[in-house]
Amino acid sequence: MTTDRGKISLAEAVSRFANAEEGGIVIVGMDTKRVAGGEVIKSMKPVPINGTTIRRYRQAIETRLFPFPFGLQITAVETGPQEGLILVSIPPQEEELKPFLVHGAIVGGRTEGAYISIVRRSGEDSIPITAQQIHSTLAAGRALLRRGHLPPQEE
């Protein structure tokens, strides 16, 4: 989780649950395999854990995800000497905070720092938010702002 790719990947995983209705948990340190309807755990791949681990994971999420999810908790679970799993718990987020945006994207196997990505989780699937959905959300927000600054219409 020291590379830009790792930080973007972590932020994307957190954003999937922050943009979902129910929240969720991201577990770092497991190797999974895609199967019909989701993923299954193949094996544990413990990550290094030390006194700065939780702070580094939090900083990676803070620098790549906007806004930072309310109530997010990061826990390190040791499975061996100085190694283990990282649990990132994302509670359900208020609709007004959505969408959660990731600064950077992984495009064609390469990291692109100038991009933003928006993804959400629906059941076992990750669903990218389309350009039309982003535009309609921005347009609706601008319309509300405009109404708030204009005098009320007389009937």
DSSP file with accessible surface (Angstrom, degrees, kcal/mol):
  #  RESIDUE AA STRUCTURE BP1 BP2  ACC     N-H-->O    O-->H-N    N-H-->O    O-->H-N    TCO  KAPPA ALPHA  PHI   PSI    X-CA   Y-CA   Z-CA
    1    1 A M              0   0   54      0, 0.0    59,-0.0     0, 0.0    46,-0.0   0.000 360.0 360.0 360.0  26.9    0.0    0.0    0.0
    2    2 A T        +     0   0  110      4,-0.0     2,-0.2     5,-0.0     3,-0.0   0.604 360.0  79.9-100.3 -13.2    3.0    2.3   -0.6
    3    3 A T  S  > S-     0   0   79      1,-0.1     4,-2.3     4,-0.0     5,-0.2  -0.519  86.8-116.9 -92.3 160.6    2.4    2.8   -4.3
    4    4 A D  H  > S+     0   0   89      1,-0.2     4,-2.8     2,-0.2     5,-0.3   0.901 118.1  55.7 -59.0 -39.5   -0.1    5.2   -6.0
    5    5 A R  H  > S+     0   0  116      1,-0.2     4,-2.6     2,-0.2    -1,-0.2   0.919 108.2  47.2 -59.4 -44.7   -1.8    2.2   -7.5
    6    6 A G  H  > S+     0   0   21      2,-0.2     4,-2.3     1,-0.2    -1,-0.2   0.906 113.2  48.3 -64.5 -40.0   -2.2    0.7   -4.0
    7    7 A K  H  X S+     0   0   64     -4,-2.3     4,-2.5     2,-0.2    -2,-0.2   0.911 113.5  46.5 -68.6 -41.6   -3.6    3.9   -2.5
    8    8 A I  H  X S+     0   0    1     -4,-2.8     4,-2.8     2,-0.2     5,-0.2   0.930 112.1  51.3 -65.4 -43.0   -6.0    4.4   -5.4
    9    9 A S  H  X S+     0   0   61     -4,-2.6     4,-2.2    -5,-0.3    -2,-0.2   0.916 111.5  47.4 -60.8 -42.6   -7.1    0.8   -5.2
   10   10 A L  H  X S+     0   0   10     -4,-2.3     4,-2.5     2,-0.2     5,-0.2   0.946 112.6  48.8 -64.0 -46.8   -7.8    1.2   -1.4
   11   11 A A  H  X S+     0   0    0     -4,-2.5     4,-2.8     1,-0.2    -2,-0.2   0.899 111.0  50.8 -61.7 -39.1   -9.7    4.5   -1.9
   12   12 A E  H  X S+     0   0   26     -4,-2.8     4,-2.0     2,-0.2    -1,-0.2   0.916 109.6  50.3 -64.7 -40.9  -11.8    2.9   -4.7
   13   13 A A  H  X S+     0   0   22     -4,-2.2     4,-1.1    -5,-0.2    -2,-0.2   0.930 113.6  45.2 -63.5 -42.9  -12.6   -0.1   -2.4
   14   14 A V  H  X S+     0   0    0     -4,-2.5     4,-2.4     1,-0.2     3,-0.4   0.925 110.8  53.7 -66.7 -41.2  -13.7    2.3    0.4
   15   15 A S  H  X S+     0   0    0     -4,-2.8     4,-2.6     1,-0.2    85,-0.2   0.856  99.4  63.0 -64.8 -32.8  -15.7    4.5   -2.0
   16   16 A R  H  < S+     0   0   56     -4,-2.0   105,-2.0     1,-0.2     4,-0.4   0.920 112.2  36.1 -56.1 -43.5  -17.6    1.5   -3.3
   17   17 A F  H  < S+     0   0   36     -4,-1.1     6,-0.6    -3,-0.4     3,-0.4   0.836 113.9  56.0 -80.7 -33.3  -19.1    1.0    0.2
   18   18 A A  H  < S+     0   0    0     -4,-2.4    75,-0.4     1,-0.2    -2,-0.2   0.875 111.7  45.0 -65.8 -34.2  -19.3    4.7    1.1
   19   19 A N  S  < S+     0   0   11     -4,-2.6    -1,-0.2   100,-0.3    -2,-0.2   0.582 100.7  88.9 -84.3 -10.3  -21.5    5.2   -2.1
   20   20 A A  S    S-     0   0    7     -4,-0.4    73,-0.5    -3,-0.4     3,-0.1  -0.358  85.1-119.3 -82.2 167.6  -23.6    2.1   -1.3
   21   21 A E  S    S+     0   0  155    100,-0.4    -1,-0.1     1,-0.2   101,-0.1   0.823 107.1  37.4 -76.1 -31.3  -26.7    2.2    0.8
   22   22 A E  S    S-     0   0  168      1,-0.3    -1,-0.2    70,-0.1    -4,-0.1   0.441  94.1-138.1-105.3  -1.6  -25.5   -0.2    3.5
   23   23 A G        -     0   0    9     -6,-0.6    -1,-0.3    68,-0.2     2,-0.3  -0.395  26.8-164.8  72.6-158.3  -21.8    0.6    4.0
   24   24 A G  E     -A   90   0A  23     66,-2.7    66,-3.4    -4,-0.1     2,-0.4  -0.983  18.2 -83.2 164.6-172.1  -19.4   -2.3    4.4
   25   25 A I  E     -A   89   0A  98     -2,-0.3     2,-0.5    64,-0.2    64,-0.2  -0.995  22.5-155.8-130.3 130.5  -16.0   -3.6    5.4
   26   26 A V  E     -A   88   0A  16     62,-2.7    62,-2.9    -2,-0.4     2,-0.6  -0.913  11.8-160.8-101.5 128.8  -12.8   -3.7    3.3
   27   27 A I  E     -A   87   0A  77     -2,-0.5     2,-0.5    60,-0.2     3,-0.4  -0.958   1.1-161.6-113.6 119.0  -10.4   -6.4    4.4
   28   28 A V  E    S+A   86   0A  34     58,-3.0    58,-2.2    -2,-0.6    19,-0.3  -0.865  70.8  48.7 -99.4 127.3   -6.8   -5.9    3.3
   29   29 A G  S    S+     0   0    9     -2,-0.5    16,-3.2     1,-0.4     2,-0.4   0.553  82.0 105.8 120.6  16.4   -4.6   -9.0    3.4
   30   30 A M  E     -D   44   0B  52     -3,-0.4     2,-0.5    14,-0.3    -1,-0.4  -0.972  58.4-141.6-124.1 141.0   -6.8  -11.6    1.7
   31   31 A D  E     -D   43   0B  54     12,-3.4    11,-3.3    -2,-0.4    12,-1.6  -0.901  29.8-171.4 -99.9 125.5   -6.3  -13.1   -1.8
   32   32 A T  E     -D   41   0B  51     -2,-0.5     2,-0.4     9,-0.3     9,-0.2  -0.754  17.9-147.4-117.8 165.8   -9.7  -13.6   -3.5
   33   33 A K  E     -D   40   0B 114      7,-2.5     7,-2.5    -2,-0.3     2,-0.3  -0.996  24.4-118.7-132.3 135.2  -11.0  -15.2   -6.6
   34   34 A R  E     +D   39   0B 157     -2,-0.4     2,-0.3     5,-0.2     5,-0.3  -0.557  38.6 169.6 -73.3 135.4  -14.0  -14.0   -8.6
   35   35 A V  E >   -D   38   0B  59      3,-2.8     3,-2.3    -2,-0.3     2,-0.1  -0.873  49.5 -65.0-134.5 169.0  -16.8  -16.5   -8.9
   36   36 A A  T 3  S+     0   0  107     -2,-0.3     3,-0.0     1,-0.3     0, 0.0  -0.369 125.1  13.3 -56.8 124.1  -20.4  -16.2  -10.1
   37   37 A G  T 3  S-     0   0   63      1,-0.1     2,-0.3    -2,-0.1    -1,-0.3   0.538 133.3 -38.0  87.3   5.5  -22.2  -13.8   -7.8
   38   38 A G  E <  S-D   35   0B   4     -3,-2.3    -3,-2.8     2,-0.0     2,-0.3  -0.992  80.5 -48.5 154.0-141.5  -19.1  -12.4   -6.1
   39   39 A E  E     -D   34   0B  85     -2,-0.3     2,-0.3    -5,-0.3    -5,-0.2  -0.949  32.0-153.6-136.0 152.5  -15.7  -13.4   -4.7
   40   40 A V  E     -D   33   0B  67     -7,-2.5    -7,-2.5    -2,-0.3     2,-0.5  -0.948  29.8-108.3-124.7 150.3  -14.4  -16.1   -2.4
   41   41 A I  E     +D   32   0B 104     -2,-0.3    -9,-0.3    -9,-0.2     3,-0.1  -0.649  31.4 179.5 -78.7 125.1  -11.3  -16.0   -0.2
   42   42 A K  E     -     0   0B 121    -11,-3.3     2,-0.3    -2,-0.5   -10,-0.2   0.853  62.4 -29.5 -88.7 -45.7   -8.5  -18.2   -1.6
   43   43 A S  E     -D   31   0B  49    -12,-1.6   -12,-3.4     2,-0.0    -1,-0.4  -0.981  64.2 -91.2-163.5 166.7   -5.8  -17.5    1.0
   44   44 A M  E     -D   30   0B  89     -2,-0.3   -14,-0.3   -14,-0.2    41,-0.0  -0.719  26.8-175.3 -88.1 139.7   -4.5  -15.0    3.5
   45   45 A K        -     0   0  119    -16,-3.2    39,-0.1    -2,-0.4   -15,-0.1  -0.701  22.5-151.4-129.8  73.8   -1.8  -12.6    2.3
   46   46 A P        -     0   0   45      0, 0.0    39,-0.2     0, 0.0   -17,-0.1  -0.114   5.2-143.5 -52.5 146.3   -0.9  -10.8    5.6
   47   47 A V  E     -B   84   0A  25     37,-2.9    37,-2.0   -19,-0.3     2,-0.0  -0.755  31.1 -85.3-106.9 157.0    0.4   -7.2    5.2
   48   48 A P  E     -B   83   0A  92      0, 0.0     2,-0.4     0, 0.0    35,-0.3  -0.362  44.2-165.3 -62.7 138.2    3.1   -5.6    7.4
   49   49 A I        +     0   0   11     33,-1.9     2,-0.2    32,-0.1    37,-0.0  -0.998  21.6 141.3-127.8 129.3    1.7   -4.1   10.6
   50   50 A N    >   -     0   0   79     -2,-0.4     3,-1.4     0, 0.0     4,-0.4  -0.811  66.8 -68.0-146.9-167.8    3.7   -1.7   12.9
   51   51 A G  T 3  S+     0   0   87      1,-0.3     4,-0.2    -2,-0.2     3,-0.1   0.649 129.8  43.4 -65.8 -15.7    3.0    1.4   15.0
   52   52 A T  T 3> S+     0   0   48      1,-0.1     4,-2.6     2,-0.1    -1,-0.3   0.416  83.4 100.1-108.9   2.3    2.3    3.6   11.9
   53   53 A T  H <> S+     0   0    1     -3,-1.4     4,-2.4     1,-0.2     5,-0.2   0.924  83.8  44.1 -57.5 -53.4    0.1    1.2    9.9
   54   54 A I  H  > S+     0   0   76     -4,-0.4     4,-2.6     1,-0.2    -1,-0.2   0.927 114.6  50.5 -62.5 -41.4   -3.3    2.6   10.8
   55   55 A R  H  > S+     0   0  136     -4,-0.2     4,-2.7     1,-0.2    -1,-0.2   0.922 110.3  50.0 -62.2 -41.7   -2.1    6.2   10.3
   56   56 A R  H  X S+     0   0   69     -4,-2.6     4,-2.2     2,-0.2    -1,-0.2   0.917 112.1  47.0 -64.8 -42.0   -0.7    5.4    6.9
   57   57 A Y  H  X S+     0   0    8     -4,-2.4     4,-2.1    -5,-0.2    -1,-0.2   0.920 113.0  49.2 -65.6 -42.3   -3.9    3.7    5.7
   58   58 A R  H  X S+     0   0   94     -4,-2.6     4,-3.0    -5,-0.2    -2,-0.2   0.931 111.6  48.9 -62.7 -44.3   -5.9    6.6    7.0
   59   59 A Q  H  X S+     0   0   90     -4,-2.7     4,-2.3     2,-0.2    -1,-0.2   0.894 108.8  53.6 -62.7 -39.7   -3.7    9.1    5.3
   60   60 A A  H  X S+     0   0    3     -4,-2.2     4,-1.0    -5,-0.2    -1,-0.2   0.922 113.4  42.7 -61.7 -41.9   -3.9    7.2    2.0
   61   61 A I  H >X S+     0   0    0     -4,-2.1     4,-2.3     1,-0.2     3,-0.5   0.936 113.0  52.7 -69.9 -43.8   -7.7    7.3    2.2
   62   62 A E  H 3< S+     0   0   95     -4,-3.0    -2,-0.2     1,-0.2    -1,-0.2   0.853 111.9  45.2 -61.0 -36.7   -7.8   11.0    3.2
   63   63 A T  H 3< S+     0   0   93     -4,-2.3    -1,-0.2    -5,-0.2    -2,-0.2   0.697 123.2  34.2 -82.3 -16.9   -5.6   12.0    0.3
   64   64 A R  H << S+     0   0   29     -4,-1.0    39,-3.1    -3,-0.5     2,-0.4   0.583 109.1  63.2-112.3 -14.8   -7.4   10.0   -2.3
   65   65 A L  E  < S-E  102   0C   4     -4,-2.3    37,-0.2    37,-0.2    -1,-0.1  -0.957  71.4-135.8-122.7 129.9  -11.1   10.0   -1.2
   66   66 A F  E    S+E  101   0C 150     35,-2.6    35,-3.5    -2,-0.4     2,-0.1  -0.999  84.0  20.1-134.6 133.3  -13.4   13.1   -0.9
   67   67 A P  S    S-     0   0   29      0, 0.0    -1,-0.2     0, 0.0     3,-0.0   0.709  93.2-121.2 -73.6 168.1  -15.2   13.6    1.3
   68   68 A F        -     0   0   54     -2,-0.1    -2,-0.1     1,-0.1    -6,-0.1  -0.565  39.3-103.3 -72.4 130.3  -13.7   11.5    4.0
   69   69 A P    >   -     0   0    1      0, 0.0     3,-1.3     0, 0.0     2,-0.2  -0.327  33.7-115.1 -62.0 133.0  -16.4    9.0    5.1
   70   70 A F  T 3  S+     0   0  164      1,-0.2    24,-0.0    21,-0.1     0, 0.0  -0.454  96.1   9.1 -66.0 131.8  -18.1    9.8    8.4
   71   71 A G  T 3  S+     0   0   40      1,-0.2    -1,-0.2    -2,-0.2    18,-0.1   0.540  83.6 163.1  77.4   8.4  -17.4    7.2   11.1
   72   72 A L    <   -     0   0   10     -3,-1.3     2,-0.4    18,-0.1    -1,-0.2  -0.345  17.7-165.5 -61.7 135.3  -14.8    5.3    9.1
   73   73 A Q  E     -C   89   0A 124     16,-2.1    16,-3.1     2,-0.0     2,-0.5  -0.990  10.4-160.4-127.8 139.0  -12.7    3.0   11.4
   74   74 A I  E     -C   88   0A  18     -2,-0.4     2,-0.4    14,-0.2    14,-0.2  -0.974  12.8-179.0-119.8 129.0   -9.4    1.2   10.6
   75   75 A T  E     -C   87   0A  68     12,-2.7    12,-3.2    -2,-0.5     2,-0.5  -0.987  18.2-146.8-129.9 137.1   -8.3   -1.7   12.7
   76   76 A A  E     -C   86   0A  33     -2,-0.4     2,-0.6    10,-0.2    10,-0.2  -0.893  12.1-166.3-101.6 130.3   -5.2   -3.8   12.5
   77   77 A V  E     -C   85   0A  59      8,-3.0     8,-2.6    -2,-0.5     2,-0.3  -0.957  16.0-139.5-118.7 110.5   -5.6   -7.5   13.4
   78   78 A E  E     +C   84   0A 128     -2,-0.6     6,-0.3     6,-0.2     8,-0.0  -0.520  27.2 171.2 -73.4 133.0   -2.3   -9.3   13.9
   79   79 A T  E    S-     0   0A  63      4,-2.2     5,-0.2    -2,-0.3    -1,-0.1   0.411  73.3  -6.1-113.5  -7.1   -2.1  -12.9   12.5
   80   80 A G  E >  S-C   83   0A  19      3,-1.6     3,-1.6     0, 0.0     2,-0.3  -0.935 108.6 -39.1-167.7-178.7    1.6  -13.2   13.1
   81   81 A P  T 3  S-     0   0  122      0, 0.0     3,-0.1     0, 0.0   -32,-0.1  -0.420 124.4 -19.8 -62.1 116.4    4.6  -11.2   14.3
   82   82 A Q  T 3  S+     0   0  143     -2,-0.3   -33,-1.9     1,-0.1     2,-0.3   0.766 123.9  88.6  54.5  33.8    4.3   -7.7   12.8
   83   83 A E  E <   +BC  48  80A  82     -3,-1.6    -4,-2.2   -35,-0.3    -3,-1.6  -0.985  43.5 103.6-150.8 158.4    1.8   -8.9   10.1
   84   84 A G  E     -BC  47  78A   0    -37,-2.0   -37,-2.9    -2,-0.3     2,-0.3  -0.975  59.3 -41.2 169.0-151.2   -1.9   -9.3    9.7
   85   85 A L  E     - C   0  77A  20     -8,-2.6    -8,-3.0    -2,-0.3     2,-0.5  -0.822  34.8-143.6-112.7 150.3   -5.1   -8.0    8.3
   86   86 A I  E     -AC  28  76A   0    -58,-2.2   -58,-3.0    -2,-0.3     2,-0.5  -0.966  14.7-160.5-113.2 125.5   -6.3   -4.4    8.0
   87   87 A L  E     -AC  27  75A  52    -12,-3.2   -12,-2.7    -2,-0.5     2,-0.6  -0.938   4.8-169.3-108.6 124.4  -10.1   -3.9    8.5
   88   88 A V  E     -AC  26  74A   0    -62,-2.9   -62,-2.7    -2,-0.5     2,-0.5  -0.955   8.9-161.5-114.6 110.8  -11.7   -0.7    7.2
   89   89 A S  E     -AC  25  73A  45    -16,-3.1   -16,-2.1    -2,-0.6   -64,-0.2  -0.844   5.9-171.3 -98.7 123.6  -15.2   -0.3    8.4
   90   90 A I  E     -A   24   0A   2    -66,-3.4   -66,-2.7    -2,-0.5   -18,-0.1  -0.943  10.1-153.6-116.9 107.8  -17.4    2.1    6.5
   91   91 A P        -     0   0   41      0, 0.0   -68,-0.2     0, 0.0   -21,-0.1  -0.339  42.7 -73.8 -72.3 163.8  -20.8    2.8    8.1
   92   92 A P        -     0   0   86      0, 0.0     2,-0.3     0, 0.0   -71,-0.1  -0.316  56.7-138.6 -55.5 139.6  -23.8    3.9    5.8
   93   93 A Q        -     0   0   13    -73,-0.5     2,-0.1   -75,-0.4   -70,-0.1  -0.757  18.1 -98.4-106.2 151.6  -23.2    7.5    4.7
   94   94 A E    >>  -     0   0  130     -2,-0.3     3,-1.6     1,-0.1     4,-0.5  -0.385  30.2-126.0 -63.5 141.0  -25.7   10.3    4.5
   95   95 A E  G >4 S+     0   0  118      1,-0.3     3,-1.2     2,-0.2    -1,-0.1   0.824 107.5  65.9 -59.1 -32.4  -27.0   10.8    0.9
   96   96 A E  G 34 S+     0   0  158      1,-0.3    -1,-0.3     3,-0.0    -2,-0.0   0.712  97.8  54.2 -65.0 -21.1  -26.0   14.5    1.0
   97   97 A L  G <4 S+     0   0   68     -3,-1.6    -1,-0.3     3,-0.0    -2,-0.2   0.640  94.5 138.3 -84.1 -16.7  -22.3   13.4    1.2
   98   98 A K    <<  +     0   0   34     -3,-1.2     2,-0.1    -4,-0.5   -79,-0.0  -0.496  33.4  50.0 -85.3 152.0  -22.5   11.3   -1.9
   99   99 A P        -     0   0   42      0, 0.0     2,-0.5     0, 0.0    21,-0.1   0.485  69.5-151.8 -86.0 151.0  -21.0   10.7   -4.3
  100  100 A F        -     0   0    0    -85,-0.2    19,-0.4    19,-0.2     2,-0.4  -0.766  18.1-148.5 -84.1 126.2  -17.6    9.9   -2.8
  101  101 A L  E     -E   66   0C  52    -35,-3.5   -35,-2.6    -2,-0.5     2,-0.5  -0.826   5.8-146.1-105.1 137.0  -14.9   10.8   -5.3
  102  102 A V  E     -EF  65 117C   0     15,-2.9    15,-1.9    -2,-0.4     2,-0.9  -0.881  14.8-137.9-100.5 124.6  -11.6    9.0   -5.7
  103  103 A H  E    S+ F   0 116C  97    -39,-3.1    13,-0.2    -2,-0.5     2,-0.1  -0.755  78.4  17.8 -82.7 107.2   -8.7   11.3   -6.9
  104  104 A G  E    S-     0   0C   0     11,-3.0     2,-0.3    -2,-0.9    13,-0.2  -0.251  71.3-143.6 110.9 157.8   -6.9    9.1   -9.4
  105  105 A A  E     - F   0 112C   8      7,-1.6     7,-3.1    -2,-0.1     2,-0.7  -0.983  17.2-122.1-151.8 157.6   -7.9    6.1  -11.4
  106  106 A I  E     + F   0 111C  47     -2,-0.3     2,-0.5     5,-0.2     5,-0.2  -0.936  37.8 178.3-105.0 110.7   -6.5    2.9  -12.7
  107  107 A V  E >   - F   0 110C  64      3,-3.1     3,-1.9    -2,-0.7    -2,-0.1  -0.967  65.8 -16.9-121.4 119.6   -7.0    2.9  -16.4
  108  108 A G  T 3  S-     0   0   83     -2,-0.5    -1,-0.2     1,-0.3     3,-0.1   0.854 128.1 -52.7  57.6  35.2   -5.8    0.1  -18.7
  109  109 A G  T 3  S+     0   0   49      1,-0.3     2,-0.3    -3,-0.1    -1,-0.3   0.414 120.8 103.4  83.0  -4.0   -3.5   -1.1  -15.9
  110  110 A R  E <  S-F  107   0C 164     -3,-1.9    -3,-3.1  -105,-0.0     2,-0.4  -0.847  72.4-119.9-111.7 150.3   -1.9    2.3  -15.4
  111  111 A T  E     -F  106   0C  54     -2,-0.3     2,-0.5    -5,-0.2    -5,-0.2  -0.720  22.9-165.0 -88.0 135.9   -2.5    4.9  -12.7
  112  112 A E  E >   -F  105   0C  44     -7,-3.1    -7,-1.6    -2,-0.4     3,-0.8  -0.960   6.4-171.5-122.3 109.0   -3.8    8.2  -13.8
  113  113 A G  E 3  S+     0   0C  40     -2,-0.5    -1,-0.1     1,-0.2    -7,-0.0   0.721  81.0  59.6 -75.4 -22.6   -3.5   10.9  -11.2
  114  114 A A  E 3  S+     0   0C  97    -11,-0.1    -1,-0.2    -9,-0.1     2,-0.1   0.569  92.4  85.9 -85.0  -6.5   -5.5   13.6  -13.0
  115  115 A Y  E <   -     0   0C 113     -3,-0.8   -11,-3.0   -10,-0.1     2,-0.3  -0.483  62.3-150.4 -88.5 161.9   -8.7   11.5  -13.2
  116  116 A I  E     -F  103   0C  98    -13,-0.2     2,-0.4    -2,-0.1   -13,-0.2  -0.939  11.4-161.6-122.7 152.9  -11.4   11.0  -10.7
  117  117 A S  E     -F  102   0C  19    -15,-1.9   -15,-2.9    -2,-0.3     2,-0.4  -0.976   7.8-165.0-133.2 148.8  -13.5    7.9  -10.3
  118  118 A I        +     0   0   12     -2,-0.4    11,-2.0    11,-0.2     2,-0.3  -0.982  19.6 162.7-133.0 118.9  -16.8    7.3   -8.7
  119  119 A V  E     -G  128   0D  18     -2,-0.4     2,-0.3   -19,-0.4  -100,-0.3  -0.950  13.5-169.0-133.9 154.6  -17.9    3.7   -7.9
  120  120 A R  E     -G  127   0D  81      7,-1.8     7,-3.3    -2,-0.3     2,-0.4  -0.955  21.1-119.9-139.5 162.2  -20.6    2.2   -5.7
  121  121 A R  E     -G  126   0D  41   -105,-2.0     2,-0.4    -2,-0.3  -100,-0.4  -0.839  21.5-179.0-103.9 137.7  -21.4   -1.3   -4.5
  122  122 A S  E >   -G  125   0D  55      3,-2.9     3,-2.1    -2,-0.4     2,-0.3  -0.902  67.9 -52.0-135.8 104.3  -24.7   -3.0   -5.2
  123  123 A G  T 3  S-     0   0   64     -2,-0.4  -103,-0.0     1,-0.3   -85,-0.0  -0.479 122.3 -21.4  64.7-124.2  -24.9   -6.4   -3.6
  124  124 A E  T 3  S+     0   0  100     -2,-0.3     2,-0.3    -3,-0.1    -1,-0.3   0.462 123.2  89.3 -94.3  -1.6  -21.8   -8.2   -4.8
  125  125 A D  E <   -G  122   0D  96     -3,-2.1    -3,-2.9   -88,-0.0     2,-0.5  -0.701  66.7-139.7-102.8 150.5  -21.2   -6.0   -7.8
  126  126 A S  E     -G  121   0D  39     -2,-0.3    -5,-0.2    -5,-0.2    -2,-0.0  -0.921  21.8-163.3-102.1 129.9  -19.3   -2.7   -8.3
  127  127 A I  E     -G  120   0D  54     -7,-3.3    -7,-1.8    -2,-0.5     2,-0.1  -0.958  11.4-139.2-119.9 119.6  -21.1   -0.3  -10.5
  128  128 A P  E     -G  119   0D  89      0, 0.0     2,-0.5     0, 0.0    -9,-0.2  -0.487  24.4-119.7 -72.7 145.6  -19.4    2.7  -12.0
  129  129 A I        -     0   0   35    -11,-2.0   -11,-0.2    -2,-0.1     2,-0.0  -0.744  33.0-127.0 -85.7 131.0  -21.4    5.9  -12.0
  130  130 A T     >  -     0   0   62     -2,-0.5     4,-2.3     1,-0.1     5,-0.2  -0.291  16.4-111.8 -78.5 163.6  -22.0    7.1  -15.6
  131  131 A A  H  > S+     0   0   77      1,-0.2     4,-2.8     2,-0.2     5,-0.2   0.885 119.0  55.2 -59.6 -38.6  -21.3   10.6  -17.0
  132  132 A Q  H  > S+     0   0  145      1,-0.2     4,-2.6     2,-0.2    -1,-0.2   0.910 107.6  48.5 -63.1 -41.4  -25.0   11.2  -17.3
  133  133 A Q  H  > S+     0   0   81      2,-0.2     4,-2.1     1,-0.2    -2,-0.2   0.911 112.4  48.4 -65.6 -41.0  -25.6   10.4  -13.6
  134  134 A I  H  X S+     0   0   55     -4,-2.3     4,-2.5     2,-0.2     5,-0.2   0.947 113.3  47.9 -63.1 -47.1  -22.7   12.7  -12.6
  135  135 A H  H  X S+     0   0  132     -4,-2.8     4,-3.1     1,-0.2     5,-0.2   0.929 110.9  49.6 -61.1 -45.1  -24.0   15.5  -14.8
  136  136 A S  H  X S+     0   0   68     -4,-2.6     4,-2.5     1,-0.2    -1,-0.2   0.894 111.4  50.0 -65.1 -35.4  -27.6   15.2  -13.5
  137  137 A T  H  X S+     0   0   77     -4,-2.1     4,-2.2     2,-0.2    -1,-0.2   0.940 114.0  44.6 -65.9 -45.6  -26.4   15.3   -9.9
  138  138 A L  H  X S+     0   0  109     -4,-2.5     4,-2.6     2,-0.2    -2,-0.2   0.922 114.0  49.7 -64.2 -43.1  -24.3   18.4  -10.5
  139  139 A A  H  X S+     0   0   42     -4,-3.1     4,-2.4    -5,-0.2    -2,-0.2   0.913 110.4  50.1 -63.8 -41.4  -27.1   20.1  -12.5
  140  140 A A  H  X S+     0   0   56     -4,-2.5     4,-2.2    -5,-0.2    -1,-0.2   0.921 111.7  48.7 -64.1 -40.7  -29.7   19.3   -9.7
  141  141 A G  H  X S+     0   0   31     -4,-2.2     4,-2.4     2,-0.2    -2,-0.2   0.920 111.2  49.3 -65.0 -41.7  -27.4   20.8   -7.1
  142  142 A R  H  X S+     0   0  176     -4,-2.6     4,-2.6     1,-0.2    -1,-0.2   0.896 109.5  52.6 -64.9 -38.8  -26.7   23.9   -9.2
  143  143 A A  H  X S+     0   0   27     -4,-2.4     4,-2.3     2,-0.2    -1,-0.2   0.921 109.8  48.4 -63.9 -41.2  -30.5   24.4   -9.7
  144  144 A L  H  X S+     0   0  110     -4,-2.2     4,-1.8     1,-0.2    -2,-0.2   0.909 111.8  49.4 -65.0 -40.9  -31.0   24.2   -5.9
  145  145 A L  H  X S+     0   0  113     -4,-2.4     4,-1.1     2,-0.2    -2,-0.2   0.915 110.2  51.0 -62.8 -42.7  -28.3   26.7   -5.3
  146  146 A R  H >X S+     0   0  150     -4,-2.6     4,-1.1     1,-0.2     3,-0.7   0.922 109.2  50.4 -61.9 -43.8  -29.7   29.0   -7.9
  147  147 A R  H 3< S+     0   0  169     -4,-2.3     3,-0.3     1,-0.2    -1,-0.2   0.868 106.9  55.7 -62.1 -35.5  -33.2   28.8   -6.3
  148  148 A G  H 3< S+     0   0   62     -4,-1.8    -1,-0.2     1,-0.2    -2,-0.2   0.750 111.6  43.4 -69.5 -23.0  -31.6   29.6   -2.9
  149  149 A H  H << S+     0   0  158     -4,-1.1    -1,-0.2    -3,-0.7    -2,-0.2   0.556 102.4  76.8 -99.4 -10.5  -30.1   32.8   -4.3
  150  150 A L  S  < S-     0   0   92     -4,-1.1     3,-0.1    -3,-0.3     0, 0.0  -0.750  90.6-101.7 -99.1 149.8  -33.0   34.1   -6.3
  151  151 A P        -     0   0  102      0, 0.0    -2,-0.1     0, 0.0    -1,-0.1  -0.350  52.1 -89.2 -64.6 150.0  -36.1   35.7   -4.7
  152  152 A P        -     0   0  122      0, 0.0     2,-0.2     0, 0.0    -4,-0.0  -0.287  45.6-109.2 -60.7 144.8  -39.1   33.4   -4.4
  153  153 A Q        -     0   0  166     -3,-0.1     2,-0.3     1,-0.1    -3,-0.0  -0.528  28.3-126.4 -73.7 138.5  -41.4   33.4   -7.5
  154  154 A E              0   0  189     -2,-0.2    -1,-0.1     1,-0.1     0, 0.0  -0.660 360.0 360.0 -85.1 143.1  -44.8   35.1   -7.0
  155  155 A E              0   0  242     -2,-0.3    -1,-0.1     0, 0.0     0, 0.0  -0.508 360.0 360.0 -88.0 360.0  -47.8   33.0   -7.9
